[in-house]
Amino acid sequence: MAKKVVATLRDGNTDGRSYSKVIKMVKSPKTGAYIFDEKMVPNEQVKEFFK
């Protein structure tokens, strides 16, 4: 069987390794339950995401 091609995050000359998937727990103001905020951010902005 042929292997499937896996898409990577490519934007111009930056490759997928310059991005990180970050997950933050946030308390919902409506219900009080915790929700997870997931984003793909550049490695330079990881600390800013958690502030």
mmCIF entry with sequence, helices, sheets and N, C-alpha, C, O atoms, coordinates in Angstrom:
data_MODEL
# 
_entry.id   MODEL 
# 
_entity.id                         1 
_entity.type                       polymer 
_entity.pdbx_number_of_molecules   1 
# 
_entity_poly.entity_id                      1 
_entity_poly.type                           'polypeptide(L)' 
_entity_poly.nstd_linkage                   no 
_entity_poly.nstd_monomer                   no 
_entity_poly.pdbx_seq_one_letter_code       MAKKVVATLRDGNTDGRSYSKVIKMVKSPKTGAYIFDEKMVPNEQVKEFFK 
_entity_poly.pdbx_seq_one_letter_code_can   MAKKVVATLRDGNTDGRSYSKVIKMVKSPKTGAYIFDEKMVPNEQVKEFFK 
_entity_poly.pdbx_strand_id                 A 
# 
loop_
_entity_poly_seq.entity_id 
_entity_poly_seq.num 
_entity_poly_seq.mon_id 
_entity_poly_seq.hetero 
1 1  MET n 
1 2  ALA n 
1 3  LYS n 
1 4  LYS n 
1 5  VAL n 
1 6  VAL n 
1 7  ALA n 
1 8  THR n 
1 9  LEU n 
1 10 ARG n 
1 11 ASP n 
1 12 GLY n 
1 13 ASN n 
1 14 THR n 
1 15 ASP n 
1 16 GLY n 
1 17 ARG n 
1 18 SER n 
1 19 TYR n 
1 20 SER n 
1 21 LYS n 
1 22 VAL n 
1 23 ILE n 
1 24 LYS n 
1 25 MET n 
1 26 VAL n 
1 27 LYS n 
1 28 SER n 
1 29 PRO n 
1 30 LYS n 
1 31 THR n 
1 32 GLY n 
1 33 ALA n 
1 34 TYR n 
1 35 ILE n 
1 36 PHE n 
1 37 ASP n 
1 38 GLU n 
1 39 LYS n 
1 40 MET n 
1 41 VAL n 
1 42 PRO n 
1 43 ASN n 
1 44 GLU n 
1 45 GLN n 
1 46 VAL n 
1 47 LYS n 
1 48 GLU n 
1 49 PHE n 
1 50 PHE n 
1 51 LYS n 
# 
_struct_asym.id          A 
_struct_asym.entity_id   1 
# 
loop_
_struct_conf.conf_type_id 
_struct_conf.id 
_struct_conf.pdbx_PDB_helix_id 
_struct_conf.beg_label_comp_id 
_struct_conf.beg_label_asym_id 
_struct_conf.beg_label_seq_id 
_struct_conf.pdbx_beg_PDB_ins_code 
_struct_conf.end_label_comp_id 
_struct_conf.end_label_asym_id 
_struct_conf.end_label_seq_id 
_struct_conf.pdbx_end_PDB_ins_code 
_struct_conf.beg_auth_comp_id 
_struct_conf.beg_auth_asym_id 
_struct_conf.beg_auth_seq_id 
_struct_conf.end_auth_comp_id 
_struct_conf.end_auth_asym_id 
_struct_conf.end_auth_seq_id 
_struct_conf.pdbx_PDB_helix_class 
_struct_conf.details 
_struct_conf.pdbx_PDB_helix_length 
HELX_P HELX_P1 AA1 GLY A 16 ? SER A 18 ? GLY A 16 SER A 18 5 ? 3 
HELX_P HELX_P2 AA2 ASN A 43 ? GLN A 45 ? ASN A 43 GLN A 45 5 ? 3 
HELX_P HELX_P3 AA3 VAL A 46 ? PHE A 50 ? VAL A 46 PHE A 50 1 ? 5 
# 
_struct_conf_type.id          HELX_P 
_struct_conf_type.criteria    ? 
_struct_conf_type.reference   ? 
# 
_struct_sheet.id               AA1 
_struct_sheet.type             ? 
_struct_sheet.number_strands   2 
_struct_sheet.details          ? 
# 
_struct_sheet_order.sheet_id     AA1 
_struct_sheet_order.range_id_1   1 
_struct_sheet_order.range_id_2   2 
_struct_sheet_order.offset       ? 
_struct_sheet_order.sense        anti-parallel 
# 
loop_
_struct_sheet_range.sheet_id 
_struct_sheet_range.id 
_struct_sheet_range.beg_label_comp_id 
_struct_sheet_range.beg_label_asym_id 
_struct_sheet_range.beg_label_seq_id 
_struct_sheet_range.pdbx_beg_PDB_ins_code 
_struct_sheet_range.end_label_comp_id 
_struct_sheet_range.end_label_asym_id 
_struct_sheet_range.end_label_seq_id 
_struct_sheet_range.pdbx_end_PDB_ins_code 
_struct_sheet_range.beg_auth_comp_id 
_struct_sheet_range.beg_auth_asym_id 
_struct_sheet_range.beg_auth_seq_id 
_struct_sheet_range.end_auth_comp_id 
_struct_sheet_range.end_auth_asym_id 
_struct_sheet_range.end_auth_seq_id 
AA1 1 TYR A 19 ? LYS A 27 ? TYR A 19 LYS A 27 
AA1 2 TYR A 34 ? PRO A 42 ? TYR A 34 PRO A 42 
# 
loop_
_atom_site.group_PDB 
_atom_site.id 
_atom_site.type_symbol 
_atom_site.label_atom_id 
_atom_site.label_alt_id 
_atom_site.label_comp_id 
_atom_site.label_asym_id 
_atom_site.label_entity_id 
_atom_site.label_seq_id 
_atom_site.pdbx_PDB_ins_code 
_atom_site.Cartn_x 
_atom_site.Cartn_y 
_atom_site.Cartn_z 
_atom_site.occupancy 
_atom_site.B_iso_or_equiv 
_atom_site.pdbx_formal_charge 
_atom_site.auth_seq_id 
_atom_site.auth_comp_id 
_atom_site.auth_asym_id 
_atom_site.auth_atom_id 
_atom_site.pdbx_PDB_model_num 
ATOM 1   N N  . MET A 1 1  ? 0.835   -1.187 0.000  1.00 0.00 ? 1  MET A N  1 
ATOM 2   C CA . MET A 1 1  ? 0.000   0.000  0.000  1.00 0.00 ? 1  MET A CA 1 
ATOM 3   C C  . MET A 1 1  ? 0.875   1.244  0.000  1.00 0.00 ? 1  MET A C  1 
ATOM 4   O O  . MET A 1 1  ? 1.979   1.247  0.545  1.00 0.00 ? 1  MET A O  1 
ATOM 5   N N  . ALA A 1 2  ? 0.370   2.281  -0.612 1.00 0.00 ? 2  ALA A N  1 
ATOM 6   C CA . ALA A 1 2  ? 1.098   3.549  -0.657 1.00 0.00 ? 2  ALA A CA 1 
ATOM 7   C C  . ALA A 1 2  ? 0.922   4.288  0.659  1.00 0.00 ? 2  ALA A C  1 
ATOM 8   O O  . ALA A 1 2  ? -0.129  4.216  1.297  1.00 0.00 ? 2  ALA A O  1 
ATOM 9   N N  . LYS A 1 3  ? 1.966   4.996  1.049  1.00 0.00 ? 3  LYS A N  1 
ATOM 10  C CA . LYS A 1 3  ? 1.887   5.794  2.270  1.00 0.00 ? 3  LYS A CA 1 
ATOM 11  C C  . LYS A 1 3  ? 1.140   7.083  1.981  1.00 0.00 ? 3  LYS A C  1 
ATOM 12  O O  . LYS A 1 3  ? 1.224   7.635  0.884  1.00 0.00 ? 3  LYS A O  1 
ATOM 13  N N  . LYS A 1 4  ? 0.406   7.554  2.981  1.00 0.00 ? 4  LYS A N  1 
ATOM 14  C CA . LYS A 1 4  ? -0.308  8.813  2.841  1.00 0.00 ? 4  LYS A CA 1 
ATOM 15  C C  . LYS A 1 4  ? 0.652   9.963  3.083  1.00 0.00 ? 4  LYS A C  1 
ATOM 16  O O  . LYS A 1 4  ? 1.553   9.874  3.917  1.00 0.00 ? 4  LYS A O  1 
ATOM 17  N N  . VAL A 1 5  ? 0.450   11.018 2.360  1.00 0.00 ? 5  VAL A N  1 
ATOM 18  C CA . VAL A 1 5  ? 1.271   12.207 2.536  1.00 0.00 ? 5  VAL A CA 1 
ATOM 19  C C  . VAL A 1 5  ? 0.708   13.001 3.700  1.00 0.00 ? 5  VAL A C  1 
ATOM 20  O O  . VAL A 1 5  ? -0.491  13.278 3.748  1.00 0.00 ? 5  VAL A O  1 
ATOM 21  N N  . VAL A 1 6  ? 1.573   13.367 4.643  1.00 0.00 ? 6  VAL A N  1 
ATOM 22  C CA . VAL A 1 6  ? 1.148   14.122 5.810  1.00 0.00 ? 6  VAL A CA 1 
ATOM 23  C C  . VAL A 1 6  ? 1.481   15.590 5.573  1.00 0.00 ? 6  VAL A C  1 
ATOM 24  O O  . VAL A 1 6  ? 2.623   15.944 5.278  1.00 0.00 ? 6  VAL A O  1 
ATOM 25  N N  . ALA A 1 7  ? 0.476   16.425 5.708  1.00 0.00 ? 7  ALA A N  1 
ATOM 26  C CA . ALA A 1 7  ? 0.685   17.862 5.508  1.00 0.00 ? 7  ALA A CA 1 
ATOM 27  C C  . ALA A 1 7  ? 1.384   18.452 6.718  1.00 0.00 ? 7  ALA A C  1 
ATOM 28  O O  . ALA A 1 7  ? 1.088   18.089 7.857  1.00 0.00 ? 7  ALA A O  1 
ATOM 29  N N  . THR A 1 8  ? 2.304   19.353 6.468  1.00 0.00 ? 8  THR A N  1 
ATOM 30  C CA . THR A 1 8  ? 2.992   20.052 7.552  1.00 0.00 ? 8  THR A CA 1 
ATOM 31  C C  . THR A 1 8  ? 2.614   21.515 7.507  1.00 0.00 ? 8  THR A C  1 
ATOM 32  O O  . THR A 1 8  ? 2.099   21.998 6.499  1.00 0.00 ? 8  THR A O  1 
ATOM 33  N N  . LEU A 1 9  ? 2.864   22.220 8.590  1.00 0.00 ? 9  LEU A N  1 
ATOM 34  C CA . LEU A 1 9  ? 2.589   23.647 8.634  1.00 0.00 ? 9  LEU A CA 1 
ATOM 35  C C  . LEU A 1 9  ? 3.722   24.381 7.935  1.00 0.00 ? 9  LEU A C  1 
ATOM 36  O O  . LEU A 1 9  ? 4.833   24.478 8.458  1.00 0.00 ? 9  LEU A O  1 
ATOM 37  N N  . ARG A 1 10 ? 3.433   24.886 6.770  1.00 0.00 ? 10 ARG A N  1 
ATOM 38  C CA . ARG A 1 10 ? 4.454   25.624 6.032  1.00 0.00 ? 10 ARG A CA 1 
ATOM 39  C C  . ARG A 1 10 ? 3.874   26.971 5.618  1.00 0.00 ? 10 ARG A C  1 
ATOM 40  O O  . ARG A 1 10 ? 2.792   27.052 5.037  1.00 0.00 ? 10 ARG A O  1 
ATOM 41  N N  . ASP A 1 11 ? 4.606   28.004 5.926  1.00 0.00 ? 11 ASP A N  1 
ATOM 42  C CA . ASP A 1 11 ? 4.186   29.350 5.574  1.00 0.00 ? 11 ASP A CA 1 
ATOM 43  C C  . ASP A 1 11 ? 5.410   30.075 5.055  1.00 0.00 ? 11 ASP A C  1 
ATOM 44  O O  . ASP A 1 11 ? 6.184   30.624 5.838  1.00 0.00 ? 11 ASP A O  1 
ATOM 45  N N  . GLY A 1 12 ? 5.594   30.083 3.752  1.00 0.00 ? 12 GLY A N  1 
ATOM 46  C CA . GLY A 1 12 ? 6.767   30.710 3.168  1.00 0.00 ? 12 GLY A CA 1 
ATOM 47  C C  . GLY A 1 12 ? 8.006   29.901 3.471  1.00 0.00 ? 12 GLY A C  1 
ATOM 48  O O  . GLY A 1 12 ? 8.076   28.719 3.134  1.00 0.00 ? 12 GLY A O  1 
ATOM 49  N N  . ASN A 1 13 ? 8.984   30.523 4.104  1.00 0.00 ? 13 ASN A N  1 
ATOM 50  C CA . ASN A 1 13 ? 10.226  29.815 4.405  1.00 0.00 ? 13 ASN A CA 1 
ATOM 51  C C  . ASN A 1 13 ? 10.273  29.284 5.835  1.00 0.00 ? 13 ASN A C  1 
ATOM 52  O O  . ASN A 1 13 ? 11.285  28.707 6.234  1.00 0.00 ? 13 ASN A O  1 
ATOM 53  N N  . THR A 1 14 ? 9.211   29.461 6.619  1.00 0.00 ? 14 THR A N  1 
ATOM 54  C CA . THR A 1 14 ? 9.181   28.890 7.970  1.00 0.00 ? 14 THR A CA 1 
ATOM 55  C C  . THR A 1 14 ? 8.555   27.517 7.899  1.00 0.00 ? 14 THR A C  1 
ATOM 56  O O  . THR A 1 14 ? 7.558   27.326 7.202  1.00 0.00 ? 14 THR A O  1 
ATOM 57  N N  . ASP A 1 15 ? 9.112   26.577 8.594  1.00 0.00 ? 15 ASP A N  1 
ATOM 58  C CA . ASP A 1 15 ? 8.572   25.220 8.554  1.00 0.00 ? 15 ASP A CA 1 
ATOM 59  C C  . ASP A 1 15 ? 7.787   24.924 9.826  1.00 0.00 ? 15 ASP A C  1 
ATOM 60  O O  . ASP A 1 15 ? 7.725   25.761 10.726 1.00 0.00 ? 15 ASP A O  1 
ATOM 61  N N  . GLY A 1 16 ? 7.196   23.753 9.905  1.00 0.00 ? 16 GLY A N  1 
ATOM 62  C CA . GLY A 1 16 ? 6.332   23.372 11.009 1.00 0.00 ? 16 GLY A CA 1 
ATOM 63  C C  . GLY A 1 16 ? 7.024   23.280 12.344 1.00 0.00 ? 16 GLY A C  1 
ATOM 64  O O  . GLY A 1 16 ? 6.362   23.311 13.381 1.00 0.00 ? 16 GLY A O  1 
ATOM 65  N N  . ARG A 1 17 ? 8.333   23.167 12.352 1.00 0.00 ? 17 ARG A N  1 
ATOM 66  C CA . ARG A 1 17 ? 9.046   23.063 13.620 1.00 0.00 ? 17 ARG A CA 1 
ATOM 67  C C  . ARG A 1 17 ? 9.150   24.398 14.338 1.00 0.00 ? 17 ARG A C  1 
ATOM 68  O O  . ARG A 1 17 ? 9.547   24.438 15.503 1.00 0.00 ? 17 ARG A O  1 
ATOM 69  N N  . SER A 1 18 ? 8.806   25.481 13.677 1.00 0.00 ? 18 SER A N  1 
ATOM 70  C CA . SER A 1 18 ? 8.865   26.784 14.331 1.00 0.00 ? 18 SER A CA 1 
ATOM 71  C C  . SER A 1 18 ? 7.554   27.119 15.039 1.00 0.00 ? 18 SER A C  1 
ATOM 72  O O  . SER A 1 18 ? 7.405   28.214 15.581 1.00 0.00 ? 18 SER A O  1 
ATOM 73  N N  . TYR A 1 19 ? 6.612   26.191 15.039 1.00 0.00 ? 19 TYR A N  1 
ATOM 74  C CA . TYR A 1 19 ? 5.330   26.375 15.704 1.00 0.00 ? 19 TYR A CA 1 
ATOM 75  C C  . TYR A 1 19 ? 5.172   25.363 16.833 1.00 0.00 ? 19 TYR A C  1 
ATOM 76  O O  . TYR A 1 19 ? 5.723   24.264 16.776 1.00 0.00 ? 19 TYR A O  1 
ATOM 77  N N  . SER A 1 20 ? 4.412   25.743 17.861 1.00 0.00 ? 20 SER A N  1 
ATOM 78  C CA . SER A 1 20 ? 4.114   24.839 18.965 1.00 0.00 ? 20 SER A CA 1 
ATOM 79  C C  . SER A 1 20 ? 2.612   24.844 19.208 1.00 0.00 ? 20 SER A C  1 
ATOM 80  O O  . SER A 1 20 ? 1.951   25.871 19.059 1.00 0.00 ? 20 SER A O  1 
ATOM 81  N N  . LYS A 1 21 ? 2.085   23.690 19.582 1.00 0.00 ? 21 LYS A N  1 
ATOM 82  C CA . LYS A 1 21 ? 0.683   23.610 19.960 1.00 0.00 ? 21 LYS A CA 1 
ATOM 83  C C  . LYS A 1 21 ? 0.616   23.854 21.457 1.00 0.00 ? 21 LYS A C  1 
ATOM 84  O O  . LYS A 1 21 ? 1.210   23.115 22.243 1.00 0.00 ? 21 LYS A O  1 
ATOM 85  N N  . VAL A 1 22 ? -0.110  24.895 21.847 1.00 0.00 ? 22 VAL A N  1 
ATOM 86  C CA . VAL A 1 22 ? -0.216  25.246 23.258 1.00 0.00 ? 22 VAL A CA 1 
ATOM 87  C C  . VAL A 1 22 ? -1.654  25.049 23.713 1.00 0.00 ? 22 VAL A C  1 
ATOM 88  O O  . VAL A 1 22 ? -2.600  25.338 22.980 1.00 0.00 ? 22 VAL A O  1 
ATOM 89  N N  . ILE A 1 23 ? -1.799  24.556 24.927 1.00 0.00 ? 23 ILE A N  1 
ATOM 90  C CA . ILE A 1 23 ? -3.119  24.281 25.494 1.00 0.00 ? 23 ILE A CA 1 
ATOM 91  C C  . ILE A 1 23 ? -3.184  24.953 26.860 1.00 0.00 ? 23 ILE A C  1 
ATOM 92  O O  . ILE A 1 23 ? -2.317  24.745 27.709 1.00 0.00 ? 23 ILE A O  1 
ATOM 93  N N  . LYS A 1 24 ? -4.218  25.761 27.061 1.00 0.00 ? 24 LYS A N  1 
ATOM 94  C CA . LYS A 1 24 ? -4.379  26.479 28.319 1.00 0.00 ? 24 LYS A CA 1 
ATOM 95  C C  . LYS A 1 24 ? -5.770  26.196 28.873 1.00 0.00 ? 24 LYS A C  1 
ATOM 96  O O  . LYS A 1 24 ? -6.753  26.238 28.133 1.00 0.00 ? 24 LYS A O  1 
ATOM 97  N N  . MET A 1 25 ? -5.858  25.908 30.179 1.00 0.00 ? 25 MET A N  1 
ATOM 98  C CA . MET A 1 25 ? -7.158  25.732 30.824 1.00 0.00 ? 25 MET A CA 1 
ATOM 99  C C  . MET A 1 25 ? -7.705  27.098 31.205 1.00 0.00 ? 25 MET A C  1 
ATOM 100 O O  . MET A 1 25 ? -7.020  27.903 31.835 1.00 0.00 ? 25 MET A O  1 
ATOM 101 N N  . VAL A 1 26 ? -8.954  27.347 30.810 1.00 0.00 ? 26 VAL A N  1 
ATOM 102 C CA . VAL A 1 26 ? -9.608  28.621 31.095 1.00 0.00 ? 26 VAL A CA 1 
ATOM 103 C C  . VAL A 1 26 ? -10.943 28.322 31.749 1.00 0.00 ? 26 VAL A C  1 
ATOM 104 O O  . VAL A 1 26 ? -11.688 27.456 31.290 1.00 0.00 ? 26 VAL A O  1 
ATOM 105 N N  . LYS A 1 27 ? -11.245 29.040 32.823 1.00 0.00 ? 27 LYS A N  1 
ATOM 106 C CA . LYS A 1 27 ? -12.532 28.852 33.487 1.00 0.00 ? 27 LYS A CA 1 
ATOM 107 C C  . LYS A 1 27 ? -13.603 29.653 32.753 1.00 0.00 ? 27 LYS A C  1 
ATOM 108 O O  . LYS A 1 27 ? -13.452 30.856 32.540 1.00 0.00 ? 27 LYS A O  1 
ATOM 109 N N  . SER A 1 28 ? -14.677 28.984 32.371 1.00 0.00 ? 28 SER A N  1 
ATOM 110 C CA . SER A 1 28 ? -15.764 29.625 31.639 1.00 0.00 ? 28 SER A CA 1 
ATOM 111 C C  . SER A 1 28 ? -16.528 30.559 32.567 1.00 0.00 ? 28 SER A C  1 
ATOM 112 O O  . SER A 1 28 ? -16.945 30.148 33.650 1.00 0.00 ? 28 SER A O  1 
ATOM 113 N N  . PRO A 1 29 ? -16.716 31.806 32.159 1.00 0.00 ? 29 PRO A N  1 
ATOM 114 C CA . PRO A 1 29 ? -17.460 32.730 33.031 1.00 0.00 ? 29 PRO A CA 1 
ATOM 115 C C  . PRO A 1 29 ? -18.953 32.396 33.099 1.00 0.00 ? 29 PRO A C  1 
ATOM 116 O O  . PRO A 1 29 ? -19.628 32.762 34.061 1.00 0.00 ? 29 PRO A O  1 
ATOM 117 N N  . LYS A 1 30 ? -19.458 31.712 32.094 1.00 0.00 ? 30 LYS A N  1 
ATOM 118 C CA . LYS A 1 30 ? -20.888 31.406 32.037 1.00 0.00 ? 30 LYS A CA 1 
ATOM 119 C C  . LYS A 1 30 ? -21.251 30.238 32.961 1.00 0.00 ? 30 LYS A C  1 
ATOM 120 O O  . LYS A 1 30 ? -22.185 30.343 33.757 1.00 0.00 ? 30 LYS A O  1 
ATOM 121 N N  . THR A 1 31 ? -20.508 29.116 32.855 1.00 0.00 ? 31 THR A N  1 
ATOM 122 C CA . THR A 1 31 ? -20.870 27.918 33.608 1.00 0.00 ? 31 THR A CA 1 
ATOM 123 C C  . THR A 1 31 ? -19.946 27.632 34.775 1.00 0.00 ? 31 THR A C  1 
ATOM 124 O O  . THR A 1 31 ? -20.312 26.884 35.682 1.00 0.00 ? 31 THR A O  1 
ATOM 125 N N  . GLY A 1 32 ? -18.757 28.213 34.770 1.00 0.00 ? 32 GLY A N  1 
ATOM 126 C CA . GLY A 1 32 ? -17.794 27.929 35.824 1.00 0.00 ? 32 GLY A CA 1 
ATOM 127 C C  . GLY A 1 32 ? -16.974 26.686 35.560 1.00 0.00 ? 32 GLY A C  1 
ATOM 128 O O  . GLY A 1 32 ? -16.075 26.363 36.336 1.00 0.00 ? 32 GLY A O  1 
ATOM 129 N N  . ALA A 1 33 ? -17.267 25.982 34.478 1.00 0.00 ? 33 ALA A N  1 
ATOM 130 C CA . ALA A 1 33 ? -16.509 24.779 34.122 1.00 0.00 ? 33 ALA A CA 1 
ATOM 131 C C  . ALA A 1 33 ? -15.237 25.197 33.390 1.00 0.00 ? 33 ALA A C  1 
ATOM 132 O O  . ALA A 1 33 ? -15.157 26.288 32.825 1.00 0.00 ? 33 ALA A O  1 
ATOM 133 N N  . TYR A 1 34 ? -14.253 24.315 33.412 1.00 0.00 ? 34 TYR A N  1 
ATOM 134 C CA . TYR A 1 34 ? -12.999 24.595 32.704 1.00 0.00 ? 34 TYR A CA 1 
ATOM 135 C C  . TYR A 1 34 ? -13.096 24.163 31.251 1.00 0.00 ? 34 TYR A C  1 
ATOM 136 O O  . TYR A 1 34 ? -13.627 23.098 30.935 1.00 0.00 ? 34 TYR A O  1 
ATOM 137 N N  . ILE A 1 35 ? -12.575 25.005 30.377 1.00 0.00 ? 35 ILE A N  1 
ATOM 138 C CA . ILE A 1 35 ? -12.493 24.683 28.963 1.00 0.00 ? 35 ILE A CA 1 
ATOM 139 C C  . ILE A 1 35 ? -11.031 24.766 28.555 1.00 0.00 ? 35 ILE A C  1 
ATOM 140 O O  . ILE A 1 35 ? -10.224 25.385 29.249 1.00 0.00 ? 35 ILE A O  1 
ATOM 141 N N  . PHE A 1 36 ? -10.691 24.157 27.449 1.00 0.00 ? 36 PHE A N  1 
ATOM 142 C CA . PHE A 1 36 ? -9.314  24.137 26.980 1.00 0.00 ? 36 PHE A CA 1 
ATOM 143 C C  . PHE A 1 36 ? -9.190  25.020 25.754 1.00 0.00 ? 36 PHE A C  1 
ATOM 144 O O  . PHE A 1 36 ? -9.931  24.861 24.784 1.00 0.00 ? 36 PHE A O  1 
ATOM 145 N N  . ASP A 1 37 ? -8.249  25.953 25.801 1.00 0.00 ? 37 ASP A N  1 
ATOM 146 C CA . ASP A 1 37 ? -7.960  26.854 24.688 1.00 0.00 ? 37 ASP A CA 1 
ATOM 147 C C  . ASP A 1 37 ? -6.721  26.323 23.990 1.00 0.00 ? 37 ASP A C  1 
ATOM 148 O O  . ASP A 1 37 ? -5.623  26.392 24.542 1.00 0.00 ? 37 ASP A O  1 
ATOM 149 N N  . GLU A 1 38 ? -6.884  25.791 22.777 1.00 0.00 ? 38 GLU A N  1 
ATOM 150 C CA . GLU A 1 38 ? -5.778  25.205 22.018 1.00 0.00 ? 38 GLU A CA 1 
ATOM 151 C C  . GLU A 1 38 ? -5.481  26.084 20.812 1.00 0.00 ? 38 GLU A C  1 
ATOM 152 O O  . GLU A 1 38 ? -6.385  26.494 20.085 1.00 0.00 ? 38 GLU A O  1 
ATOM 153 N N  . LYS A 1 39 ? -4.187  26.367 20.614 1.00 0.00 ? 39 LYS A N  1 
ATOM 154 C CA . LYS A 1 39 ? -3.772  27.171 19.469 1.00 0.00 ? 39 LYS A CA 1 
ATOM 155 C C  . LYS A 1 39 ? -2.407  26.710 18.993 1.00 0.00 ? 39 LYS A C  1 
ATOM 156 O O  . LYS A 1 39 ? -1.626  26.131 19.748 1.00 0.00 ? 39 LYS A O  1 
ATOM 157 N N  . MET A 1 40 ? -2.140  26.980 17.724 1.00 0.00 ? 40 MET A N  1 
ATOM 158 C CA . MET A 1 40 ? -0.808  26.804 17.163 1.00 0.00 ? 40 MET A CA 1 
ATOM 159 C C  . MET A 1 40 ? -0.183  28.185 17.100 1.00 0.00 ? 40 MET A C  1 
ATOM 160 O O  . MET A 1 40 ? -0.675  29.066 16.395 1.00 0.00 ? 40 MET A O  1 
ATOM 161 N N  . VAL A 1 41 ? 0.909   28.374 17.842 1.00 0.00 ? 41 VAL A N  1 
ATOM 162 C CA . VAL A 1 41 ? 1.563   29.677 17.883 1.00 0.00 ? 41 VAL A CA 1 
ATOM 163 C C  . VAL A 1 41 ? 3.038   29.508 17.548 1.00 0.00 ? 41 VAL A C  1 
ATOM 164 O O  . VAL A 1 41 ? 3.606   28.439 17.772 1.00 0.00 ? 41 VAL A O  1 
ATOM 165 N N  . PRO A 1 42 ? 3.663   30.558 17.011 1.00 0.00 ? 42 PRO A N  1 
ATOM 166 C CA . PRO A 1 42 ? 5.114   30.498 16.774 1.00 0.00 ? 42 PRO A CA 1 
ATOM 167 C C  . PRO A 1 42 ? 5.859   30.342 18.097 1.00 0.00 ? 42 PRO A C  1 
ATOM 168 O O  . PRO A 1 42 ? 5.383   30.798 19.137 1.00 0.00 ? 42 PRO A O  1 
ATOM 169 N N  . ASN A 1 43 ? 7.009   29.708 18.060 1.00 0.00 ? 43 ASN A N  1 
ATOM 170 C CA . ASN A 1 43 ? 7.768   29.443 19.278 1.00 0.00 ? 43 ASN A CA 1 
ATOM 171 C C  . ASN A 1 43 ? 8.104   30.712 20.053 1.00 0.00 ? 43 ASN A C  1 
ATOM 172 O O  . ASN A 1 43 ? 8.226   30.671 21.277 1.00 0.00 ? 43 ASN A O  1 
ATOM 173 N N  . GLU A 1 44 ? 8.255   31.843 19.355 1.00 0.00 ? 44 GLU A N  1 
ATOM 174 C CA . GLU A 1 44 ? 8.601   33.083 20.031 1.00 0.00 ? 44 GLU A CA 1 
ATOM 175 C C  . GLU A 1 44 ? 7.445   33.630 20.863 1.00 0.00 ? 44 GLU A C  1 
ATOM 176 O O  . GLU A 1 44 ? 7.675   34.413 21.784 1.00 0.00 ? 44 GLU A O  1 
ATOM 177 N N  . GLN A 1 45 ? 6.205   33.237 20.560 1.00 0.00 ? 45 GLN A N  1 
ATOM 178 C CA . GLN A 1 45 ? 5.033   33.797 21.238 1.00 0.00 ? 45 GLN A CA 1 
ATOM 179 C C  . GLN A 1 45 ? 4.423   32.869 22.272 1.00 0.00 ? 45 GLN A C  1 
ATOM 180 O O  . GLN A 1 45 ? 3.316   33.127 22.745 1.00 0.00 ? 45 GLN A O  1 
ATOM 181 N N  . VAL A 1 46 ? 5.108   31.799 22.637 1.00 0.00 ? 46 VAL A N  1 
ATOM 182 C CA . VAL A 1 46 ? 4.551   30.837 23.590 1.00 0.00 ? 46 VAL A CA 1 
ATOM 183 C C  . VAL A 1 46 ? 4.374   31.478 24.960 1.00 0.00 ? 46 VAL A C  1 
ATOM 184 O O  . VAL A 1 46 ? 3.320   31.328 25.576 1.00 0.00 ? 46 VAL A O  1 
ATOM 185 N N  . LYS A 1 47 ? 5.385   32.188 25.446 1.00 0.00 ? 47 LYS A N  1 
ATOM 186 C CA . LYS A 1 47 ? 5.290   32.812 26.772 1.00 0.00 ? 47 LYS A CA 1 
ATOM 187 C C  . LYS A 1 47 ? 4.206   33.884 26.800 1.00 0.00 ? 47 LYS A C  1 
ATOM 188 O O  . LYS A 1 47 ? 3.530   34.050 27.815 1.00 0.00 ? 47 LYS A O  1 
ATOM 189 N N  . GLU A 1 48 ? 4.033   34.607 25.710 1.00 0.00 ? 48 GLU A N  1 
ATOM 190 C CA . GLU A 1 48 ? 2.993   35.633 25.651 1.00 0.00 ? 48 GLU A CA 1 
ATOM 191 C C  . GLU A 1 48 ? 1.605   35.008 25.700 1.00 0.00 ? 48 GLU A C  1 
ATOM 192 O O  . GLU A 1 48 ? 0.683   35.619 26.242 1.00 0.00 ? 48 GLU A O  1 
ATOM 193 N N  . PHE A 1 49 ? 1.430   33.810 25.150 1.00 0.00 ? 49 PHE A N  1 
ATOM 194 C CA . PHE A 1 49 ? 0.138   33.137 25.149 1.00 0.00 ? 49 PHE A CA 1 
ATOM 195 C C  . PHE A 1 49 ? -0.301  32.799 26.565 1.00 0.00 ? 49 PHE A C  1 
ATOM 196 O O  . PHE A 1 49 ? -1.487  32.889 26.880 1.00 0.00 ? 49 PHE A O  1 
ATOM 197 N N  . PHE A 1 50 ? 0.640   32.409 27.426 1.00 0.00 ? 50 PHE A N  1 
ATOM 198 C CA . PHE A 1 50 ? 0.282   31.989 28.774 1.00 0.00 ? 50 PHE A CA 1 
ATOM 199 C C  . PHE A 1 50 ? 0.162   33.148 29.758 1.00 0.00 ? 50 PHE A C  1 
ATOM 200 O O  . PHE A 1 50 ? -0.217  32.928 30.909 1.00 0.00 ? 50 PHE A O  1 
ATOM 201 N N  . LYS A 1 51 ? 0.473   34.373 29.343 1.00 0.00 ? 51 LYS A N  1 
ATOM 202 C CA . LYS A 1 51 ? 0.317   35.534 30.242 1.00 0.00 ? 51 LYS A CA 1 
ATOM 203 C C  . LYS A 1 51 ? -1.108  35.977 30.306 1.00 0.00 ? 51 LYS A C  1 
ATOM 204 O O  . LYS A 1 51 ? -1.425  36.936 31.011 1.00 0.00 ? 51 LYS A O  1 
# 
